[in-house]
Protein backbone atom coordinates (compact mmCIF):
# COMPACT_ATOMS: atom_id res chain seq x y z
CA UNK A 1 0.00 0.00 0.00
CA UNK A 2 1.44 3.37 -1.08
CA UNK A 3 0.28 6.53 0.70
CA UNK A 4 1.32 9.95 -0.61
CA UNK A 5 1.80 12.68 1.98
CA UNK A 6 2.36 16.41 1.65
CA UNK A 7 1.90 19.72 3.41
CA UNK A 8 0.95 23.31 2.63
CA UNK A 9 0.63 25.35 5.81
CA UNK A 10 0.31 29.09 6.08
CA UNK A 11 -2.39 31.36 7.49
CA UNK A 12 -3.04 34.43 5.37
CA UNK A 13 -3.95 37.82 6.77
CA UNK A 14 -5.17 39.69 3.70
CA UNK A 15 -4.89 43.00 5.58
CA UNK A 16 -1.12 42.54 5.95
CA UNK A 17 0.25 44.51 3.01
CA UNK A 18 3.46 42.44 2.89
CA UNK A 19 3.31 39.46 0.53
CA UNK A 20 4.56 36.01 1.50
CA UNK A 21 7.54 35.12 -0.70
CA UNK A 22 9.43 31.96 -1.56
CA UNK A 23 12.11 32.92 0.97
CA UNK A 24 9.50 32.86 3.75
CA UNK A 25 8.85 29.20 2.99
CA UNK A 26 12.57 28.50 2.73
CA UNK A 27 13.05 29.87 6.26
CA UNK A 28 10.82 27.15 7.72
CA UNK A 29 12.11 24.39 5.48
CA UNK A 30 10.97 23.28 2.04
CA UNK A 31 11.03 19.54 1.47
CA UNK A 32 10.28 17.29 -1.49
CA UNK A 33 10.11 13.53 -1.97
CA UNK A 34 11.54 11.38 0.82
CA UNK A 35 12.56 14.48 2.81
CA UNK A 36 8.91 15.25 3.62
CA UNK A 37 8.72 12.29 6.00
CA UNK A 38 12.44 12.08 6.70
CA UNK A 39 12.77 15.66 7.96
CA UNK A 40 9.26 16.50 9.13
CA UNK A 41 7.55 13.20 9.91
CA UNK A 42 7.80 13.87 13.66
CA UNK A 43 6.05 17.26 13.51
CA UNK A 44 2.42 18.10 14.22
CA UNK A 45 -0.41 16.45 12.34
CA UNK A 46 1.92 14.48 10.09
CA UNK A 47 3.37 12.66 13.10
CA UNK A 48 -0.11 11.74 14.34
CA UNK A 49 -1.19 10.52 10.91
CA UNK A 50 1.90 8.34 10.43
CA UNK A 51 1.73 6.83 13.90
CA UNK A 52 -1.95 5.90 13.54
CA UNK A 53 -1.60 4.55 10.01
CA UNK A 54 1.46 2.47 10.89
CA UNK A 55 -0.46 0.74 13.68
CA UNK A 56 -3.08 -0.48 11.20
CA UNK A 57 -0.85 -0.94 8.15
CA UNK A 58 2.72 -1.62 9.33
CA UNK A 59 3.91 -2.47 5.83
CA UNK A 60 2.55 0.68 4.15
CA UNK A 61 4.95 2.76 2.08
CA UNK A 62 4.87 6.55 2.49
CA UNK A 63 5.61 8.59 -0.60
CA UNK A 64 6.60 12.18 0.07
CA UNK A 65 5.19 14.86 -2.22
CA UNK A 66 6.04 18.44 -1.21
CA UNK A 67 6.18 20.25 2.12
CA UNK A 68 5.73 24.01 2.35
CA UNK A 69 5.22 25.85 5.62
CA UNK A 70 5.75 29.42 6.71
CA UNK A 71 4.54 31.63 9.52
CA UNK A 72 1.24 33.53 9.03
CA UNK A 73 1.75 36.61 6.88
CA UNK A 74 0.24 38.36 3.86
CA UNK A 75 -1.02 36.74 0.63
CA UNK A 76 1.42 34.43 -1.15
CA UNK A 77 2.97 36.21 -4.11
CA UNK A 78 2.31 34.93 -7.62
CA UNK A 79 5.81 33.59 -8.19
CA UNK A 80 5.87 31.57 -4.95
CA UNK A 81 2.40 30.12 -5.55
CA UNK A 82 3.42 29.01 -9.04
CA UNK A 83 6.55 27.31 -7.69
CA UNK A 84 4.48 25.54 -5.03
CA UNK A 85 2.06 24.19 -7.64
CA UNK A 86 4.90 23.17 -9.94
CA UNK A 87 6.57 21.29 -7.07
CA UNK A 88 3.42 19.31 -6.25
CA UNK A 89 2.87 18.45 -9.92
CA UNK A 90 6.47 17.31 -10.29
CA UNK A 91 6.33 15.16 -7.15
CA UNK A 92 2.95 13.67 -8.06
CA UNK A 93 4.39 12.66 -11.42
CA UNK A 94 7.45 11.16 -9.73
CA UNK A 95 5.34 9.29 -7.15
CA UNK A 96 3.50 7.15 -9.68
CA UNK A 97 0.37 5.26 -8.67
CA UNK A 98 -0.68 5.70 -5.02
CA UNK A 99 -3.53 4.22 -3.00
CA UNK A 100 -4.40 7.40 -1.11
CA UNK A 101 -3.21 10.96 -0.43
CA UNK A 102 -2.90 12.74 2.92
CA UNK A 103 -2.33 16.50 3.04
CA UNK A 104 -1.71 18.49 6.18
CA UNK A 105 -3.18 21.92 5.51
CA UNK A 106 -4.31 25.08 7.25
CA UNK A 107 -7.37 26.04 5.21
CA UNK A 108 -7.27 29.85 5.32
CA UNK A 109 -4.67 30.60 2.67
CA UNK A 110 -4.77 32.84 -0.38
CA UNK A 111 -2.32 34.00 -3.01
CA UNK A 112 -2.26 37.26 -4.94
CA UNK A 113 -4.00 35.53 -7.83
CA UNK A 114 -5.86 32.74 -5.99
CA UNK A 115 -8.38 33.36 -3.18
CA UNK A 116 -8.65 29.67 -2.25
CA UNK A 117 -5.17 28.14 -2.21
CA UNK A 118 -6.29 25.10 -0.19
CA UNK A 119 -9.13 24.31 -2.58
CA UNK A 120 -6.85 24.85 -5.56
CA UNK A 121 -4.24 22.43 -4.20
CA UNK A 122 -6.85 19.75 -3.44
CA UNK A 123 -8.22 20.23 -6.96
CA UNK A 124 -4.74 19.87 -8.44
CA UNK A 125 -4.16 16.61 -6.55
CA UNK A 126 -7.62 15.28 -7.43
CA UNK A 127 -7.06 15.89 -11.15
CA UNK A 128 -3.81 13.95 -10.93
CA UNK A 129 -4.90 10.90 -8.91
CA UNK A 130 -8.43 10.65 -10.26
CA UNK A 131 -11.84 10.26 -8.56
CA UNK A 132 -11.28 6.86 -6.94
CA UNK A 133 -8.16 7.55 -4.86
CA UNK A 134 -9.07 8.78 -1.35
CA UNK A 135 -7.82 12.27 -0.50
CA UNK A 136 -7.89 13.20 3.18
CA UNK A 137 -6.76 16.47 4.69
CA UNK A 138 -6.26 17.90 8.17
CA UNK A 139 -7.10 21.53 8.91
CA UNK A 140 -6.77 24.27 11.48
CA UNK A 141 -10.11 25.08 13.11
CA UNK A 142 -9.74 28.59 11.62
CA UNK A 143 -9.96 27.17 8.11
CA UNK A 144 -12.37 28.82 5.69
CA UNK A 145 -14.23 25.90 4.11
CA UNK A 146 -15.14 26.26 0.43
CA UNK A 147 -17.11 24.11 -2.00
CA UNK A 148 -13.88 23.49 -3.89
CA UNK A 149 -12.29 22.00 -0.77
CA UNK A 150 -15.25 19.71 -0.14
CA UNK A 151 -15.61 18.67 -3.80
CA UNK A 152 -11.98 17.63 -4.12
CA UNK A 153 -11.49 15.75 -0.85
CA UNK A 154 -13.08 12.66 0.68
CA UNK A 155 -12.69 13.67 4.33
CA UNK A 156 -11.34 16.64 6.26
CA UNK A 157 -10.37 16.48 9.93
CA UNK A 158 -10.01 19.77 11.83
CA UNK A 159 -8.60 20.70 15.21
CA UNK A 160 -11.04 20.44 18.08
CA UNK A 161 -8.89 22.59 20.36
CA UNK A 162 -8.16 26.28 20.64
CA UNK A 163 -5.46 26.86 21.81
CA UNK A 164 -4.30 24.40 19.15
CA UNK A 165 -2.77 21.61 21.19
CA UNK A 166 -4.35 18.66 19.35
CA UNK A 167 -2.43 18.59 16.08
CA UNK A 168 -1.13 15.06 16.65
CA UNK A 169 -4.63 13.82 17.52
CA UNK A 170 -6.06 15.53 14.44
CA UNK A 171 -3.59 13.74 12.20
CA UNK A 172 -4.59 10.44 13.82
CA UNK A 173 -8.28 11.18 13.17
CA UNK A 174 -7.47 11.85 9.52
CA UNK A 175 -5.65 8.51 9.33
CA UNK A 176 -8.68 6.67 10.74
CA UNK A 177 -10.93 8.27 8.11
CA UNK A 178 -8.56 7.20 5.36
CA UNK A 179 -8.18 3.67 6.71
CA UNK A 180 -11.94 3.14 6.67
CA UNK A 181 -12.10 4.16 3.02
CA UNK A 182 -9.23 1.90 2.03
CA UNK A 183 -10.54 -1.08 3.98
CA UNK A 184 -14.21 -0.72 3.06
CA UNK A 185 -13.57 0.52 -0.49
CA UNK A 186 -16.46 2.94 0.01
CA UNK A 187 -16.83 6.69 -0.36
CA UNK A 188 -18.03 8.63 2.69
CA UNK A 189 -20.71 11.32 2.71
CA UNK A 190 -19.97 14.86 3.91
CA UNK A 191 -22.62 17.21 5.24
CA UNK A 192 -21.83 20.94 5.38
CA UNK A 193 -23.45 24.00 6.95
CA UNK A 194 -22.03 27.48 6.30
CA UNK A 195 -22.91 30.36 8.64
CA UNK A 196 -22.65 34.08 7.74
CA UNK A 197 -20.56 35.05 10.77
CA UNK A 198 -17.06 35.84 11.94
CA UNK A 199 -16.18 36.43 15.58
CA UNK A 200 -13.38 37.77 17.75
CA UNK A 201 -10.50 35.31 17.99
CA UNK A 202 -10.13 36.03 21.72
CA UNK A 203 -13.47 34.25 22.28
CA UNK A 204 -12.55 31.05 20.42
CA UNK A 205 -11.38 29.09 23.47
CA UNK A 206 -12.75 25.57 23.09
CA UNK A 207 -11.98 24.54 26.68
CA UNK A 208 -13.71 27.23 28.74
CA UNK A 209 -15.16 29.60 26.13
CA UNK A 210 -18.59 29.91 24.58
CA UNK A 211 -17.95 27.40 21.75
CA UNK A 212 -16.73 24.69 24.14
CA UNK A 213 -20.14 22.99 24.27
CA UNK A 214 -20.27 22.77 20.48
CA UNK A 215 -16.90 21.03 20.34
CA UNK A 216 -17.94 18.62 23.09
CA UNK A 217 -20.89 17.58 20.94
CA UNK A 218 -18.66 17.15 17.88
CA UNK A 219 -16.34 14.86 19.83
CA UNK A 220 -19.35 12.87 21.02
CA UNK A 221 -20.51 12.51 17.43
CA UNK A 222 -17.10 11.18 16.38
CA UNK A 223 -17.51 8.35 18.89
CA UNK A 224 -20.49 7.05 16.89
CA UNK A 225 -19.58 4.11 14.67
CA UNK A 226 -20.91 5.70 11.49
CA UNK A 227 -19.14 9.07 11.91
CA UNK A 228 -15.64 9.54 10.51
CA UNK A 229 -14.98 13.22 11.26
CA UNK A 230 -16.96 16.11 12.75
CA UNK A 231 -15.66 19.67 12.57
CA UNK A 232 -16.45 23.26 13.39
CA UNK A 233 -14.27 25.80 11.59
CA UNK A 234 -14.58 29.24 13.18
CA UNK A 235 -12.68 30.86 10.29
CA UNK A 236 -9.65 33.13 10.19
CA UNK A 237 -11.56 36.44 10.39
CA UNK A 238 -8.86 38.64 8.77
CA UNK A 239 -9.33 36.79 5.50
CA UNK A 240 -11.06 38.93 2.88
CA UNK A 241 -12.00 36.10 0.52
CA UNK A 242 -15.27 34.56 -0.74
CA UNK A 243 -17.15 32.10 1.49
CA UNK A 244 -15.75 33.59 4.72
CA UNK A 245 -17.75 32.35 7.68
CA UNK A 246 -18.13 29.63 10.28
CA UNK A 247 -18.61 26.13 8.85
CA UNK A 248 -19.72 22.79 10.28
CA UNK A 249 -18.74 19.57 8.51
CA UNK A 250 -19.77 16.02 9.27
CA UNK A 251 -18.32 13.10 7.30
CA UNK A 252 -20.10 9.78 7.73
CA UNK A 253 -20.06 6.23 6.43
CA UNK A 254 -23.56 6.59 5.06
CA UNK A 255 -26.11 9.13 3.92
CA UNK A 256 -28.68 9.43 6.70
CA UNK A 257 -31.22 12.16 7.30
CA UNK A 258 -30.46 12.07 11.03
CA UNK A 259 -26.97 13.50 10.54
CA UNK A 260 -28.27 16.27 8.32
CA UNK A 261 -30.78 17.25 11.01
CA UNK A 262 -28.10 17.11 13.72
CA UNK A 263 -25.95 19.51 11.76
CA UNK A 264 -28.89 21.88 11.35
CA UNK A 265 -29.30 21.94 15.13
CA UNK A 266 -25.60 22.57 15.73
CA UNK A 267 -25.61 25.42 13.22
CA UNK A 268 -28.62 27.07 14.85
CA UNK A 269 -27.01 26.76 18.28
CA UNK A 270 -23.76 28.32 17.01
CA UNK A 271 -25.70 31.19 15.42
CA UNK A 272 -27.20 32.13 18.80
CA UNK A 273 -23.68 32.70 20.21
CA UNK A 274 -22.63 35.36 17.71
CA UNK A 275 -23.36 38.51 19.74
CA UNK A 276 -21.94 37.20 23.00
CA UNK A 277 -18.73 36.06 21.30
CA UNK A 278 -18.10 39.64 20.23
CA UNK A 279 -18.17 40.86 23.85
CA UNK A 280 -14.50 40.72 24.78
CA UNK A 281 -12.95 42.83 27.55
CA UNK A 282 -9.90 44.67 26.27
CA UNK A 283 -7.69 47.29 27.91
CA UNK A 284 -6.72 50.57 26.23
CA UNK A 285 -2.96 50.83 25.66
CA UNK A 286 -2.73 53.90 27.92
CA UNK A 287 -4.07 51.82 30.83
CA UNK A 288 -2.08 48.63 30.33
CA UNK A 289 0.87 49.50 32.60
CA UNK A 290 -1.33 50.96 35.33
CA UNK A 291 -3.56 47.89 35.38
CA UNK A 292 -0.60 45.50 35.27
CA UNK A 293 1.05 47.19 38.25
CA UNK A 294 -2.10 46.64 40.31
CA UNK A 295 -1.60 42.88 39.97
CA UNK A 296 0.32 41.10 42.70
CA UNK A 297 3.03 38.83 41.37
CA UNK A 298 4.46 38.43 37.91
CA UNK A 299 4.34 38.13 35.00
CA UNK A 300 1.31 39.98 33.71
CA UNK A 301 0.99 38.65 30.16
CA UNK A 302 -0.46 41.10 27.65
CA UNK A 303 -2.03 39.65 24.52
CA UNK A 304 -1.51 42.10 21.66
CA UNK A 305 -3.95 40.45 19.27
CA UNK A 306 -3.96 43.38 16.85
CA UNK A 307 -0.27 42.82 16.08
CA UNK A 308 -0.42 39.04 16.48
CA UNK A 309 2.21 37.30 14.40
CA UNK A 310 0.08 34.20 14.99
CA UNK A 311 -2.73 35.95 13.07
CA UNK A 312 -0.55 37.12 10.20
CA UNK A 313 0.16 40.65 11.47
CA UNK A 314 3.68 42.04 10.88
CA UNK A 315 4.64 42.06 14.56
CA UNK A 316 6.10 45.57 14.41
CA UNK A 317 3.54 47.68 16.29
CA UNK A 318 5.03 50.37 18.51
CA UNK A 319 1.82 51.18 20.39
CA UNK A 320 2.56 49.20 23.56
CA UNK A 321 6.30 49.80 23.37
CA UNK A 322 5.70 53.55 23.49
CA UNK A 323 3.64 53.16 26.67
CA UNK A 324 6.29 50.96 28.30
CA UNK A 325 9.12 53.39 27.55
CA UNK A 326 7.18 56.33 28.97
CA UNK A 327 6.51 54.73 32.37
CA UNK A 328 8.38 53.19 35.27
CA UNK A 329 7.91 49.43 35.43
CA UNK A 330 9.49 47.63 38.41
CA UNK A 331 10.88 44.25 37.25
CA UNK A 332 10.60 45.52 33.69
CA UNK A 333 8.66 44.76 30.52
CA UNK A 334 9.55 42.24 27.83
CA UNK A 335 8.41 42.44 24.23
CA UNK A 336 9.58 41.56 20.72
CA UNK A 337 9.59 43.33 17.39
CA UNK A 338 9.91 42.09 13.81
CA UNK A 339 12.25 44.67 12.27
CA UNK A 340 15.17 43.56 10.07
CA UNK A 341 16.45 47.14 9.78
CA UNK A 342 16.68 47.53 13.55
CA UNK A 343 18.45 44.17 13.81
CA UNK A 344 20.98 45.35 11.22
CA UNK A 345 21.51 48.54 13.23
CA UNK A 346 22.15 46.52 16.40
CA UNK A 347 24.74 44.37 14.62
CA UNK A 348 26.35 47.48 13.15
CA UNK A 349 26.88 49.11 16.55
CA UNK A 350 27.90 45.84 18.21
CA UNK A 351 27.46 44.03 21.52
CA UNK A 352 27.29 46.11 24.70
CA UNK A 353 27.28 49.32 22.69
CA UNK A 354 24.77 52.20 22.70
CA UNK A 355 21.74 51.70 20.46
CA UNK A 356 19.88 54.69 18.97
CA UNK A 357 17.53 53.89 16.11
CA UNK A 358 13.93 53.95 14.98
CA UNK A 359 12.24 50.65 15.72
CA UNK A 360 9.04 49.13 14.31
CA UNK A 361 6.27 50.78 12.32
CA UNK A 362 7.86 50.00 8.97
CA UNK A 363 5.91 46.93 7.85
CA UNK A 364 2.44 48.23 8.68
CA UNK A 365 0.59 51.52 8.66
CA UNK A 366 -1.00 51.26 12.11
CA UNK A 367 1.79 52.86 14.19
CA UNK A 368 4.84 55.00 13.37
CA UNK A 369 8.46 54.01 13.93
CA UNK A 370 9.59 54.78 17.47
CA UNK A 371 13.00 56.10 18.45
CA UNK A 372 14.63 53.76 20.96
CA UNK A 373 17.77 54.67 22.87
CA UNK A 374 19.43 51.95 24.90
CA UNK A 375 22.13 49.31 24.77
CA UNK A 376 22.64 46.11 22.79
CA UNK A 377 22.87 43.28 25.31
CA UNK A 378 22.92 40.23 23.04
CA UNK A 379 23.34 39.28 19.37
CA UNK A 380 22.24 35.79 18.34
CA UNK A 381 20.33 33.65 15.83
CA UNK A 382 16.66 33.27 16.78
CA UNK A 383 16.38 29.51 16.26
CA UNK A 384 14.36 27.18 18.45
CA UNK A 385 11.83 24.33 18.36
CA UNK A 386 8.12 25.04 18.87
CA UNK A 387 6.07 22.61 20.91
CA UNK A 388 2.72 23.53 22.42
CA UNK A 389 0.10 25.75 20.82
CA UNK A 390 0.01 25.28 17.00
CA UNK A 391 2.56 22.48 16.56
CA UNK A 392 4.95 19.98 18.12
CA UNK A 393 8.62 19.57 17.20
CA UNK A 394 8.48 22.39 14.62
CA UNK A 395 11.86 24.02 13.85
CA UNK A 396 11.61 27.83 13.96
CA UNK A 397 14.10 30.21 12.35
CA UNK A 398 13.36 33.92 12.83
CA UNK A 399 16.71 35.03 11.42
CA UNK A 400 19.21 37.13 13.28
CA UNK A 401 18.16 38.63 16.58
CA UNK A 402 19.25 41.30 19.01
CA UNK A 403 18.33 42.18 22.57
CA UNK A 404 18.12 45.88 23.31
CA UNK A 405 17.59 47.24 26.82
CA UNK A 406 15.99 50.71 27.01
CA UNK A 407 14.91 52.08 30.40
CA UNK A 408 12.75 49.34 31.99
CA UNK A 409 12.09 47.56 28.70
CA UNK A 410 13.86 44.62 27.07
CA UNK A 411 13.15 44.34 23.34
CA UNK A 412 13.88 41.21 21.33
CA UNK A 413 14.41 42.33 17.73
CA UNK A 414 13.97 39.69 15.00
CA UNK A 415 14.56 39.70 11.27
CA UNK A 416 11.55 37.48 10.52
CA UNK A 417 8.16 36.72 11.98
CA UNK A 418 7.47 33.69 14.14
CA UNK A 419 5.38 32.34 17.00
CA UNK A 420 4.19 35.25 19.11
CA UNK A 421 2.35 32.92 21.46
CA UNK A 422 5.24 30.99 22.97
CA UNK A 423 7.55 31.90 25.87
CA UNK A 424 10.14 29.77 24.09
CA UNK A 425 10.76 32.74 21.81
CA UNK A 426 12.14 34.72 24.75
CA UNK A 427 13.80 31.66 26.23
CA UNK A 428 15.74 31.25 22.97
CA UNK A 429 17.46 34.52 23.90
CA UNK A 430 18.27 33.26 27.39
CA UNK A 431 15.45 35.25 29.00
CA UNK A 432 13.01 33.94 31.61
CA UNK A 433 9.58 35.56 31.11
CA UNK A 434 8.64 34.65 34.69
CA UNK A 435 11.08 37.26 35.96
CA UNK A 436 9.43 40.23 34.21
CA UNK A 437 6.46 42.22 35.43
CA UNK A 438 4.96 42.58 31.94
CA UNK A 439 5.43 40.19 29.01
CA UNK A 440 3.89 40.76 25.58
CA UNK A 441 2.49 37.82 23.61
CA UNK A 442 1.59 38.72 20.03
CA UNK A 443 -1.38 36.39 19.89
CA UNK A 444 -5.11 36.91 20.56
CA UNK A 445 -5.88 33.70 22.45
CA UNK A 446 -3.57 30.75 21.77
CA UNK A 447 -0.84 32.12 24.05
CA UNK A 448 -2.95 31.05 27.04
CA UNK A 449 -1.87 27.43 26.50
CA UNK A 450 1.79 28.20 27.18
CA UNK A 451 1.62 31.31 29.37
CA UNK A 452 -1.51 30.46 31.35
CA UNK A 453 0.14 27.99 33.75
CA UNK A 454 2.47 30.66 35.19
CA UNK A 455 0.91 34.05 34.39
CA UNK A 456 -0.12 36.12 37.41
CA UNK A 457 -2.73 37.79 35.21
CA UNK A 458 -3.65 37.99 31.54
CA UNK A 459 -4.74 41.25 29.89
CA UNK A 460 -5.94 41.75 26.33
CA UNK A 461 -4.75 44.99 24.74
CA UNK A 462 -7.06 47.07 22.54
CA UNK A 463 -4.54 48.27 19.96
CA UNK A 464 -4.85 49.15 16.28
CA UNK A 465 -3.49 46.70 13.73
CA UNK A 466 -4.29 44.47 10.79
CA UNK A 467 -5.40 41.70 13.19
CA UNK A 468 -7.56 43.95 15.35
CA UNK A 469 -11.19 42.85 15.85
CA UNK A 470 -12.51 46.24 14.74
CA UNK A 471 -14.32 44.77 11.77
CA UNK A 472 -15.97 47.85 10.32
CA UNK A 473 -12.67 49.73 10.19
CA UNK A 474 -11.19 47.03 7.95
CA UNK A 475 -11.82 47.19 4.22
CA UNK A 476 -13.58 43.92 3.35
CA UNK A 477 -14.10 43.81 -0.42
CA UNK A 478 -14.32 40.13 -1.40
CA UNK A 479 -16.38 38.41 1.29
CA UNK A 480 -19.96 37.40 0.65
CA UNK A 481 -22.50 39.74 2.17
CA UNK A 482 -24.38 39.99 4.43
CA UNK A 483 -21.86 38.85 7.03
CA UNK A 484 -22.15 39.32 10.78
CA UNK A 485 -20.90 41.59 12.37
CA UNK A 486 -20.15 43.66 9.27
CA UNK A 487 -23.89 43.65 8.62
CA UNK A 488 -27.02 43.32 10.70
CA UNK A 489 -27.99 39.72 10.07
CA UNK A 490 -30.97 38.67 12.16
CA UNK A 491 -32.18 35.39 10.72
CA UNK A 492 -31.05 32.26 8.92
CA UNK A 493 -30.87 31.18 6.17
CA UNK A 494 -28.87 33.70 4.15
CA UNK A 495 -28.90 33.16 0.40
CA UNK A 496 -25.15 32.85 -0.14
CA UNK A 497 -24.61 30.35 2.69
CA UNK A 498 -24.48 27.02 0.95
CA UNK A 499 -25.20 23.69 2.60
CA UNK A 500 -24.75 20.08 1.69
RAJOUR-V132499 format. One record per run of one state. SS is the DSSP state (2 for helix, 1 for strand, 0 for the rest). FROM is the first residue (numbers start at 1). LEN is the number of residues. Records with the same first field share a line. If there is no record, write none. Layout:
SS: FROM-LEN, FROM-LEN
This chain:
0: 1-1, 10-2, 13-7, 21-1, 29-2, 33-2, 41-3, 57-4, 70-3, 74-2, 77-1, 96-4, 106-5, 112-2, 115-2, 130-4, 140-7, 152-3, 159-8, 185-4, 195-2, 198-3, 204-8, 223-4, 234-13, 253-4, 272-2, 278-5, 294-6, 304-1, 308-1, 312-7, 326-7, 339-1, 350-4, 360-10, 387-7, 407-2, 415-9, 428-5, 436-2, 442-6, 452-5, 463-8, 474-10, 485-14, 500-1
1: 2-8, 12-1, 20-1, 31-2, 61-9, 73-1, 76-1, 100-6, 111-1, 114-1, 134-6, 155-4, 189-6, 197-1, 227-7, 247-6, 283-2, 300-4, 333-6, 354-6, 370-17, 394-13, 409-6, 438-4, 457-6, 484-1, 499-1
2: 22-7, 35-6, 44-13, 78-18, 117-13, 147-5, 167-18, 201-3, 212-11, 257-15, 274-4, 285-9, 305-3, 309-3, 319-7, 340-10, 424-4, 433-3, 448-4, 471-3
